[in-house]
Structures are given as structure tokens and as C-alpha cells.
Amino acid sequence: MDSYVYGKMLNQLLSIMVKKAKCNFFCSAYENLTQLLMASRNLEFFTSGYIIQVLPAAVVAPMYFSGKIGFGVINQSRSAFNHILADFSLVVYQFQSISAFSAVINRLGEFDDVLDRSISNSPSDTLEDIQIIYKYFRSSSALESNGSTPLEKYATLLEIEDLTLKTPSASTLVRDLSLMIKEKDNLLVIGPSGSGKTSLLRALAGLWKTGTGKITYYVKGGEYPEQFICSDVNAPVNNAPDTYEADGKSVSRIFFLPQRPYMVLGTLRQQLLYPTWTDDVVPMSDGTKETNELPFLTNLPNSDNTIDKPMKPTTDELIKVLEDVRLGYLLARFSLDSTLEWSSVLSLGEQQRLAFARLLLSKPQLALLDEATSALDEANEVHLYQKIAAANMTYVSVGHRSSLYDYHNRILRISTYDDSNIEQLNWCIGDTRPDSCLKFTNL
């Protein structure tokens, strides 16, 4: 009984203390607001009230009544006083803007200090970057005459040698990954969250440099040569060698699709033509030509240093590709030349289908798909993979649905890296049958 009474008293005491703390907090806020209102009232009364308007007349009134000055001098003094008051009140009137500007400067200064510290303390400075090499072949005869490059490499699109992926904090994601991807050798990458699947695709796309190893792309000529899009690559067209090798330069025949596609600021036509035909022109109805160049791409240096690229799609082809990705209904609401905020107009699933339309128009040799169908239902996902398979593309996908197994030849399973067991690899490669690969303890 005593313990019950004691517990009840303790609860009441705690309740009183909480109420008192809330009351103190409310009282402090109320007092602060009251002081703020009083200070604002006093300031407005002094700067805009009757006293400040009467003050200059009161100062010169004795001189007027003594006959030393005329009545017009009173108005002149009042006008001069108002000008001087406005000049001195500039800081008062702009105090809120100055405070906001000061807060922004402080935040930017702190952000700059953090960046400086992270750069000076970054362990990635001591790490060897991932080396990416693009080898461009005009014909298979060049491979036959080149003893250093075997003939079977001509059917190879991608080769990864001893690739180790690390985070900027030097934590290992994937260790000593080696594999080769040939034409029509579609690879599915699976694994738990945080195991490094997206980092692997970013490394293949040249967006992730932290780590070691070498990634080699074998880019071959077909109906039209490939286009180097980096500004510091200048491959001449007329006298280009059969084999061209470039370090760390990306090729437009390799297409990267992120999970959330980028929607450019422009028309629906520009959405479909991005990023392959960003510098082309669009014929207008009056016979003139309007540039289709996007504003953030107009000042790229050496943008004309390219080899021939695919022929620009016609309007009929753009309409057909929208129907192929099941977005034909958009043409009933918008025209190809409608300019809207497409990232807000289209849902994420529609944006992903539009990204596949870009992929089908660009016709790359290799596509890197980073959960590019995560917002789609399985029916649309299967439909899009059927379309890119029919277009004879080779692709590397990151995904989780079992329905993707039917559209990939091999599967790369990645587990979370275990620092305590550095000798065991955290990946294995097999075909898409569930029992084709050894099971990981961490999967």
C-alpha cells in the first residue's frame, strides 16, 4: 500500500515538474515576443510617428517667430531632415536582410572549412584510382595483325581486372573482381543494400574512382563510328587508326541509366534526344531553325571534336519509340514541342520509361542499368527488357526481382564485405539458375 501511494505521489510530482517546465518555456517565449513587439513599436514610433515629423519644424520654429527666416525655410529644413534620416536609417531598414545575408555567409564559411578539412584528411588521396581504358577498333583485321590484342577480344565489350571498390573513407565494398562481358552476355548484379552494386555500375560508367584495378572497354565500329564526348579527346576522322586507346574517356556507345533519370529543362522532344543529340537543331513550322542546344551544354569546350554519331531520329521515330515504351498516351496531352517541368509532370515510372526511350534511340553497344525499372510494375519491366533485347543491346543491370533472371545470361552476386575474413572474396559469378553460384554467409 505504501509503495502504491509512493508511486502515485511520484507520478504527480513528475507531472507537476513537466507542467512547470512547459510553463517556464512558454513564459520565456512570451516575454521574448513581448520585448520584440515593444522594441518594434518604439522603432516605428520614432522613425514613422508624429514626433519625427514635427521635430525639424520645432527646431527652426523659434527662428521663424523671431523673423530670422521665412516660412519656406521650415519646409526646406523638414525635407533635408527627412533625407538625412533616410540615409541613417538604411541599416535599420535593411537589418533583416543583412542578418539573413550574414547567416548565409556563416554557413558557407563553415561548409568551406569542412570541405578543406575533408580534402586534407581524405585517405583517398593515397589510393590509386581505378583505371578506365577505351580501345577503339575500326575492324577485326586490326586485331589479327596486332599480336598484343587477341582476336577473341573483338567479341568482348568489357573486361574488368582485379577491381577493388572502396568508399571515400577507405572501406572496402568489392575486392579483386575480375570478369569479362562479351556481346549478348547480359549480366545481372544482385546483393543486399550497401554491398556496392550501384558503386560498381558507377565505376563502370567512370563516376566512381575510389579503389584500384582496371576496366577496359572494347569499342567497335559498326554502321557508324563511335563518338567520344569528353572535351580533352580529339580523335581525327580521316586519319584515325584502326585501334584507338584513351585513358579515362567515356564513349557515347556506352549508355548509363540511373534509378532516377535526369529530366532536362526543355521540350518533350529534347527529353527524348538527350543526351546524344543535345547540339542539333529543330526545324520550325516557318522554315527557320531553332537550336535544340540545351543552355547548360552550350559552353562545353571542344564539343565539336566528335566522330560521327547516330543519325538524328525523325518525328515519326520519336512517336514510335514513345509507343514502344508505352508512353504514347502523352501525345494526347502534350505535343513533342511542349515545354514543361517534366520532373513534376511525369511520375517516376514514366520518367524511367522515357529513359528507356532514350536508350532505344541511342542504340549503344553496352547499357548500364542501375535499378532503372525499380518504379515499374513487372509487366512494364518485362516489356522494356524485351525491347532492348530485341534491339541487340548488351546490358548490365542492378535489380532485385526474380523476373529479371529470364533476361540475363549470367548473375553476379555480391555480399557485404567482411573485414575479418580478408581472404574470402565477397562475390561470385554464375548463370541465372538459383543454384549456379556458391552461397555466401552474408547474403
C-alpha positions as CSV (number, residue, x, y, z in Angstrom):
1,M,0.0,0.0,0.0
2,D,2.8,2.3,0.9
3,S,4.6,1.6,-2.4
4,Y,1.4,2.3,-4.3
5,V,0.9,5.7,-2.6
6,Y,4.6,6.4,-3.1
7,G,4.3,5.6,-6.8
8,K,1.3,7.8,-7.2
9,M,2.9,10.7,-5.5
10,L,6.0,10.3,-7.7
11,N,3.8,10.4,-10.8
12,Q,2.1,13.5,-9.6
13,L,5.4,15.1,-8.8
14,L,6.8,14.3,-12.2
15,S,3.6,15.7,-13.8
16,I,3.9,18.9,-11.9
17,M,7.6,19.3,-12.9
18,V,6.8,18.7,-16.5
19,K,4.0,21.3,-16.4
20,K,6.3,23.7,-14.7
21,A,9.0,23.2,-17.3
22,K,6.5,23.8,-20.1
23,C,5.2,26.9,-18.3
24,N,8.7,28.3,-17.9
25,F,9.4,27.6,-21.6
26,F,6.2,29.3,-22.6
27,C,6.8,32.2,-20.3
28,S,10.3,32.7,-21.7
29,A,8.9,32.7,-25.2
30,Y,6.1,35.0,-24.3
31,E,8.5,37.5,-22.6
32,N,10.8,37.4,-25.6
33,L,7.9,38.1,-28.0
34,T,6.7,40.9,-25.8
35,Q,10.1,42.6,-25.8
36,L,10.4,42.2,-29.5
37,L,7.0,43.8,-30.1
38,M,7.8,46.7,-27.8
39,A,11.2,47.3,-29.5
40,S,9.5,47.3,-32.9
41,R,6.8,49.7,-31.6
42,N,9.4,52.1,-30.3
43,L,11.4,52.0,-33.5
44,E,8.3,52.6,-35.7
45,F,7.1,55.4,-33.4
46,F,10.5,57.1,-33.7
47,T,11.0,56.6,-37.5
48,S,7.4,56.9,-38.8
49,G,5.5,58.6,-36.0
50,Y,4.4,62.2,-35.5
51,I,7.4,63.1,-33.3
52,I,9.9,62.6,-36.1
53,Q,7.7,64.6,-38.5
54,V,7.3,67.6,-36.0
55,L,10.9,67.6,-34.8
56,P,12.5,69.6,-37.7
57,A,9.7,72.3,-37.5
58,A,10.1,72.5,-33.7
59,V,13.8,73.2,-34.1
60,V,13.5,76.0,-36.6
61,A,10.2,77.5,-35.2
62,P,11.9,80.0,-32.8
63,M,13.9,81.4,-35.6
64,Y,10.8,81.8,-37.7
65,F,8.9,83.6,-35.0
66,S,11.8,85.9,-34.4
67,G,11.8,86.8,-38.1
68,K,15.2,85.5,-38.9
69,I,13.9,83.0,-41.5
70,G,11.0,82.7,-43.8
71,F,8.2,80.1,-43.8
72,G,9.8,78.3,-46.8
73,V,12.9,77.5,-44.7
74,I,10.7,75.4,-42.5
75,N,9.8,73.1,-45.4
76,Q,13.4,73.1,-46.6
77,S,14.7,72.0,-43.2
78,R,12.0,69.4,-43.0
79,S,12.9,68.0,-46.4
80,A,16.7,68.0,-45.6
81,F,16.0,66.3,-42.3
82,N,14.0,63.5,-44.0
83,H,16.8,62.9,-46.4
84,I,19.4,62.6,-43.6
85,L,17.1,60.4,-41.6
86,A,16.6,58.1,-44.6
87,D,20.4,57.8,-45.0
88,F,21.0,57.0,-41.4
89,S,18.0,54.6,-41.2
90,L,19.3,52.4,-44.1
91,V,20.9,49.9,-41.7
92,V,17.7,49.8,-39.6
93,Y,15.5,49.2,-42.6
94,Q,17.8,46.5,-44.1
95,F,18.7,44.9,-40.8
96,Q,16.7,41.8,-41.5
97,S,18.3,41.3,-45.0
98,I,21.7,41.9,-43.6
99,S,21.1,39.4,-40.8
100,A,20.0,36.8,-43.4
101,F,23.0,37.5,-45.6
102,S,25.3,37.2,-42.6
103,A,23.8,33.8,-41.7
104,V,24.3,32.6,-45.3
105,I,27.9,33.7,-45.2
106,N,28.5,31.9,-41.9
107,R,27.0,28.7,-43.3
108,L,29.0,28.9,-46.5
109,G,32.2,29.6,-44.5
110,E,31.6,26.6,-42.2
111,F,30.8,24.4,-45.3
112,D,34.1,25.6,-46.9
113,D,36.0,24.8,-43.7
114,V,34.5,21.3,-43.7
115,L,35.5,20.7,-47.3
116,D,39.0,21.9,-46.6
117,R,39.3,19.5,-43.7
118,S,37.9,16.6,-45.6
119,I,40.3,17.2,-48.5
120,S,43.3,17.5,-46.2
121,N,42.3,14.4,-44.2
122,S,40.9,12.3,-47.1
123,P,42.6,8.9,-47.2
124,S,41.5,8.6,-50.8
125,D,44.4,10.8,-51.8
126,T,46.8,8.0,-51.1
127,L,44.7,5.4,-53.0
128,E,45.3,4.5,-56.6
129,D,42.4,5.5,-58.8
130,I,40.5,3.0,-60.9
131,Q,42.0,3.0,-64.4
132,I,39.5,3.1,-67.3
133,I,40.7,2.4,-70.8
134,Y,38.7,2.6,-74.0
135,K,40.1,0.7,-77.0
136,Y,38.5,1.7,-80.3
137,F,38.7,-0.8,-83.2
138,R,37.6,0.1,-86.7
139,S,37.8,-3.5,-88.0
140,S,38.7,-7.0,-86.8
141,S,41.7,-7.1,-89.2
142,A,43.5,-4.7,-86.9
143,L,43.2,-7.3,-84.1
144,E,44.6,-10.1,-86.3
145,S,47.7,-8.0,-87.1
146,N,48.2,-6.9,-83.6
147,G,49.9,-9.5,-81.5
148,S,49.2,-7.8,-78.3
149,T,45.4,-7.9,-78.7
150,P,44.0,-11.4,-79.3
151,L,41.4,-11.9,-82.0
152,E,38.8,-13.1,-79.5
153,K,38.8,-9.6,-77.8
154,Y,36.8,-8.3,-80.8
155,A,33.7,-10.0,-79.4
156,T,34.4,-8.6,-76.0
157,L,32.8,-5.4,-74.9
158,L,34.0,-5.0,-71.3
159,E,36.9,-6.5,-69.3
160,I,37.4,-6.0,-65.5
161,E,40.7,-6.9,-64.0
162,D,41.4,-7.0,-60.2
163,L,38.8,-4.3,-59.4
164,T,38.6,-3.3,-55.8
165,L,36.0,-0.7,-54.9
166,K,36.4,1.4,-51.8
167,T,34.3,4.2,-50.2
168,P,35.8,7.6,-49.7
169,S,36.5,6.6,-46.1
170,A,38.6,3.7,-47.5
171,S,36.1,0.9,-46.5
172,T,36.2,-2.0,-49.0
173,L,33.0,-2.7,-50.9
174,V,34.2,-5.3,-53.5
175,R,37.6,-6.9,-53.6
176,D,39.5,-8.3,-56.6
177,L,36.6,-8.5,-59.0
178,S,37.6,-9.9,-62.5
179,L,35.1,-10.7,-65.2
180,M,34.7,-10.3,-69.0
181,I,31.4,-9.4,-70.8
182,K,31.0,-10.3,-74.4
183,E,28.3,-9.3,-76.9
184,K,24.9,-10.5,-75.8
185,D,26.4,-11.6,-72.5
186,N,23.8,-9.8,-70.3
187,L,24.8,-9.6,-66.6
188,L,22.5,-9.2,-63.6
189,V,24.1,-7.8,-60.4
190,I,22.3,-8.6,-57.1
191,G,23.1,-8.3,-53.4
192,P,22.0,-6.7,-50.2
193,S,21.8,-3.0,-49.8
194,G,25.1,-1.3,-49.2
195,S,27.1,-4.1,-50.7
196,G,28.4,-2.0,-53.6
197,K,26.1,-2.8,-56.6
198,T,25.5,0.8,-57.5
199,S,29.1,1.7,-56.8
200,L,30.2,-1.0,-59.3
201,L,28.0,0.5,-62.1
202,R,29.2,4.0,-61.3
203,A,32.8,2.7,-61.5
204,L,32.0,1.1,-64.9
205,A,30.5,4.5,-66.0
206,G,33.6,6.4,-64.8
207,L,31.7,8.1,-62.0
208,W,33.4,6.2,-59.1
209,K,37.2,6.4,-59.0
210,T,38.0,5.3,-55.4
211,G,39.7,2.0,-55.5
212,T,42.1,0.0,-57.6
213,G,42.0,-2.1,-60.8
214,K,41.5,-1.7,-64.5
215,I,38.3,-1.5,-66.6
216,T,38.8,-1.9,-70.4
217,Y,36.1,-1.2,-72.9
218,Y,36.5,-2.6,-76.5
219,V,34.5,-0.2,-78.7
220,K,34.0,-1.4,-82.2
221,G,32.8,0.4,-85.3
222,G,29.5,-0.7,-87.0
223,E,27.1,1.2,-89.0
224,Y,28.6,4.5,-87.7
225,P,31.7,5.1,-85.7
226,E,31.5,5.9,-82.0
227,Q,31.6,9.4,-80.6
228,F,34.0,10.5,-77.8
229,I,32.2,13.1,-75.7
230,C,34.9,14.2,-73.3
231,S,36.3,17.6,-74.2
232,D,40.0,16.6,-74.0
233,V,39.8,13.7,-76.6
234,N,40.4,14.7,-80.1
235,A,40.2,11.6,-82.5
236,P,40.5,12.7,-86.1
237,V,38.1,11.2,-88.5
238,N,40.1,11.0,-91.8
239,N,43.3,9.5,-90.4
240,A,42.0,7.7,-87.3
241,P,43.9,4.5,-86.7
242,D,42.3,1.1,-86.6
243,T,43.0,0.9,-82.9
244,Y,42.5,4.0,-80.7
245,E,43.2,3.8,-76.9
246,A,42.2,6.5,-74.5
247,D,42.7,6.7,-70.7
248,G,39.6,7.7,-68.7
249,K,37.5,9.0,-71.5
250,S,33.8,8.0,-72.0
251,V,32.2,6.9,-75.2
252,S,28.7,7.6,-76.2
253,R,28.2,4.0,-77.3
254,I,28.1,3.2,-73.5
255,F,24.8,4.3,-72.0
256,F,24.3,4.7,-68.3
257,L,20.7,4.7,-66.9
258,P,20.4,5.7,-63.2
259,Q,17.5,4.9,-60.9
260,R,16.1,8.4,-61.2
261,P,16.6,9.7,-64.8
262,Y,17.6,13.3,-65.3
263,M,14.8,15.4,-66.9
264,V,16.3,18.3,-68.9
265,L,14.7,21.8,-69.0
266,G,13.1,21.8,-72.4
267,T,10.5,20.2,-74.7
268,L,9.4,16.6,-74.8
269,R,11.5,16.2,-78.0
270,Q,14.6,17.3,-76.1
271,Q,13.8,14.8,-73.4
272,L,14.0,12.0,-75.9
273,L,17.0,13.4,-77.8
274,Y,19.1,13.9,-74.5
275,P,22.0,13.2,-74.2
276,T,23.0,12.1,-77.7
277,W,21.6,14.9,-79.8
278,T,21.8,17.9,-77.5
279,D,23.6,20.1,-80.0
280,D,21.3,19.6,-83.0
281,V,18.7,21.9,-84.5
282,V,15.0,21.5,-84.7
283,P,13.2,22.6,-87.9
284,M,10.3,25.1,-87.2
285,S,7.0,25.4,-88.9
286,D,8.0,28.7,-90.6
287,G,11.1,27.1,-92.3
288,T,13.6,28.6,-89.8
289,K,15.7,26.5,-87.5
290,E,15.7,26.8,-83.8
291,T,18.7,25.5,-81.9
292,N,18.0,22.4,-79.8
293,E,21.0,23.0,-77.7
294,L,20.4,23.0,-74.0
295,P,21.7,26.0,-72.1
296,F,23.9,24.1,-69.7
297,L,25.7,22.3,-72.6
298,T,26.3,25.2,-74.9
299,N,29.6,26.2,-73.5
300,L,31.3,22.8,-73.4
301,P,34.8,23.1,-74.8
302,N,35.7,21.2,-77.9
303,S,32.1,19.9,-78.2
304,D,32.6,19.5,-82.0
305,N,35.6,17.2,-81.6
306,T,33.5,14.1,-82.2
307,I,33.4,11.3,-84.6
308,D,30.1,10.7,-86.5
309,K,27.2,9.9,-84.3
310,P,23.9,8.1,-85.0
311,M,21.5,9.9,-87.4
312,K,19.1,12.1,-85.5
313,P,15.6,10.4,-85.2
314,T,12.7,11.8,-87.1
315,T,9.4,12.9,-85.6
316,D,7.8,9.6,-86.6
317,E,10.6,7.7,-84.9
318,L,10.2,9.7,-81.7
319,I,6.4,9.0,-81.7
320,K,7.1,5.3,-82.4
321,V,9.6,5.0,-79.5
322,L,7.1,6.6,-77.1
323,E,4.6,3.9,-78.2
324,D,7.3,1.2,-77.7
325,V,7.8,2.2,-74.1
326,R,4.0,2.6,-73.6
327,L,4.1,6.4,-73.3
328,G,2.1,7.1,-76.4
329,Y,-0.8,8.5,-74.4
330,L,1.4,11.5,-73.6
331,L,1.0,12.8,-77.1
332,A,-2.8,13.1,-76.4
333,R,-1.9,15.6,-73.6
334,F,1.2,17.3,-75.0
335,S,3.0,17.8,-78.2
336,L,6.6,17.0,-78.8
337,D,7.4,20.7,-78.6
338,S,5.6,21.3,-75.3
339,T,7.9,22.8,-72.7
340,L,7.1,21.8,-69.1
341,E,8.7,20.9,-65.8
342,W,8.8,17.2,-66.8
343,S,10.3,16.0,-63.5
344,S,7.0,17.2,-61.9
345,V,4.6,16.3,-64.7
346,L,5.8,12.7,-65.1
347,S,5.8,10.1,-62.4
348,L,9.0,8.3,-61.6
349,G,7.7,5.2,-63.5
350,E,7.0,7.4,-66.6
351,Q,10.4,9.0,-66.3
352,Q,12.1,5.6,-66.2
353,R,10.2,4.5,-69.3
354,L,11.2,7.8,-71.0
355,A,14.8,7.0,-70.2
356,F,14.4,3.6,-71.9
357,A,13.1,5.5,-74.9
358,R,16.4,7.5,-74.9
359,L,18.2,4.2,-74.7
360,L,16.3,2.7,-77.7
361,L,17.0,5.8,-79.8
362,S,20.7,5.9,-78.9
363,K,21.3,2.2,-79.7
364,P,24.5,1.8,-77.6
365,Q,26.7,-1.3,-77.7
366,L,26.6,-1.5,-73.9
367,A,23.9,-0.3,-71.4
368,L,24.4,0.1,-67.7
369,L,21.1,-0.1,-65.9
370,D,21.2,0.9,-62.2
371,E,17.8,-0.3,-60.9
372,A,16.3,1.5,-64.0
373,T,13.0,-0.3,-63.6
374,S,12.5,0.0,-59.8
375,A,9.4,2.2,-60.1
376,L,7.7,0.0,-62.7
377,D,5.4,-3.0,-62.3
378,E,6.7,-6.4,-63.5
379,A,4.6,-6.3,-66.8
380,N,6.2,-3.0,-67.9
381,E,9.6,-4.1,-66.7
382,V,9.5,-7.3,-68.7
383,H,8.2,-5.3,-71.7
384,L,11.1,-2.9,-71.6
385,Y,13.7,-5.7,-71.3
386,Q,12.1,-7.4,-74.3
387,K,12.5,-4.2,-76.3
388,I,16.2,-3.7,-75.5
389,A,16.9,-7.4,-76.1
390,A,15.2,-7.1,-79.5
391,A,17.4,-4.1,-80.2
392,N,20.5,-6.4,-79.9
393,M,22.0,-4.4,-76.9
394,T,24.2,-5.9,-74.3
395,Y,23.4,-4.7,-70.8
396,V,24.5,-4.9,-67.2
397,S,21.6,-4.5,-64.7
398,V,21.3,-4.0,-61.0
399,G,17.9,-5.4,-59.8
400,H,16.1,-7.5,-57.2
401,R,13.1,-9.0,-59.0
402,S,13.3,-12.7,-59.9
403,S,11.6,-11.8,-63.2
404,L,14.8,-10.3,-64.4
405,Y,16.6,-13.7,-64.4
406,D,14.9,-14.6,-67.7
407,Y,16.6,-11.6,-69.5
408,H,20.1,-12.2,-68.3
409,N,22.7,-14.8,-69.1
410,R,24.8,-14.5,-66.0
411,I,24.4,-13.2,-62.5
412,L,27.0,-11.5,-60.3
413,R,26.2,-12.0,-56.6
414,I,27.8,-9.5,-54.2
415,S,27.7,-9.9,-50.4
416,T,28.6,-7.4,-47.7
417,Y,32.4,-7.3,-47.3
418,D,33.7,-8.9,-44.1
419,D,36.9,-7.2,-42.9
420,S,37.5,-10.1,-40.5
421,N,37.9,-12.6,-43.4
422,I,40.1,-10.8,-46.0
423,E,41.0,-13.9,-47.9
424,Q,37.4,-14.8,-49.0
425,L,36.0,-12.9,-51.9
426,N,32.6,-11.3,-51.4
427,W,31.4,-12.1,-55.0
428,C,30.8,-14.9,-57.3
429,I,29.6,-15.3,-60.9
430,G,27.3,-17.9,-62.3
431,D,24.4,-18.4,-64.7
432,T,20.9,-17.2,-63.8
433,R,19.9,-20.5,-62.2
434,P,19.4,-20.1,-58.5
435,D,21.8,-23.0,-57.7
436,S,24.5,-21.9,-60.1
437,C,26.6,-20.0,-57.6
438,L,28.0,-20.8,-54.1
439,K,26.0,-19.3,-51.3
440,F,27.6,-16.6,-49.2
441,T,27.2,-16.4,-45.4
442,N,26.5,-12.7,-45.6
443,L,23.9,-12.8,-48.4
